[in-house]
Amino acid sequence: MRAGALWDGTGEGYRRDVDITVEDGVITSVAPVRRGAPAPTVDASDRTVLPGLVDVHNHWHLRGRQWAGRQGPLWLAYGVTTSRSTGDPVYRMLETREALRSGAVPGPRYLGSGEPLDGARVRFGFMRPVHSRAQLHRELRRAEELGYHVLKSYQRLPVALERVALRRMRRAGTQVVSHYLYPAVGTGLNGMEHTGGENRLGYSRTLSYAAGRTAEDTVTLLARSGMYVSTTLLFAYELYLDSRDLIEDPRTRTLFPSWEYAALLARAEAAAGPGSELDRAWTEGDVDLLLRVQRAGGLVVAGTDAPLDFVGISVHQNLRAPVRHGFTPVEALRTATANAAEALGAAGTLGVVRPGARADLLVVDGDPLRDIAAAARVEQVLVDGYHHTVRELLAPYAGLPQEPAPATAPRPARWPDAVAPGPPSRADMIDWCRQPRGPPGHFAPPPHPRPTD
Ligand SMILES: [Zn+2]
């Protein structure tokens, strides 16, 4: 591949006019174009080349049946070449992993996981309740034999059992992550998913309820422990007010099932509606934490939580929102390249363009180091050396009639859409604090308190 400009996944700027040689799915050389060199197989001499993007947190099979085979092409078309599950129904994960590995379905490299483990009382029906040490070992054996990349300890697994899981999973080379900073940081877990997920401990919140502001001890613990934190900026749809490029894009219009597309339009609409001011503040608070952790030397990694957020486009929302609220474009891109690879234990192999790395490459139109939106303008993608154009990825779906909406409601109404708009009272705030709300797995922001409250 000949690149007019190459960003290697870590540096501050571009290398100009380079040839990238790939053999058997591996990059073997990255060198200046030689005079008289033969014509390249892929000519991107008037384009920018980046490493393929990594999404460390998603769940293909939560609502996955509604997507059928469309997720793989859609992730690739938006530049994601590595996709890591943090919890899926395990036999569906295996089916998808085999389909992707065999090439029967085009898509990213897929690092799978099974059902998260929880305490005796599970948060969601598909999770595995753990009652005893003996049962825990049966679950861990299942994780070993089915090859989980990561095991998610959800919210209620007792710490003593979590330590047992960590010891055994380390031997198997499987990561263990949770939603918590503490006690996870003491136990030695690999990462904290979300800037502040639901909490069942009654302590150890990483964010305040005042739209996600964070105290310095959280930043220090994350930066010094080596635990990664995933971005999962689920409320960043303020960005749709500035630009609807991801909504109008042919990749979105062609590969989204019709009901997902309708949900996306509704989400964009809500960006100007009641509650949007609070969501904006919430995103700002999240990014404030992430930026402080990153600049203190911590490991911030891009995670989408799709399809709870929108498949494909959410990775770009997780790059754009940080830039809007203080990251430089290079800092944001690193979260989905070198940082993410490091978090997955694949530093030097994924998320970088250098000899020895897997040949995961994007050809984009524009200058993403100046304009982060250009990272989404993917035209061609290599994953493990296999080449796809966006046109080829869309071709099987182009011209198909729109899918009928499913019989069941695809997406629950999220607060504040479910309640009458208007400033909430103190009683509303207390009520919110007592009752879980929001889409599965994620806590919605609290009502915006009036100054007089
Ligand atoms: Zn999740």
Boltz pocket constraint, residues with backbone or C-beta under 6 A from the ligand:
constraints:
  - pocket:
      binder: B
      contacts: [[A, 57], [A, 58], [A, 59], [A, 86], [A, 305], [A, 441]]
      max_distance: 6.0
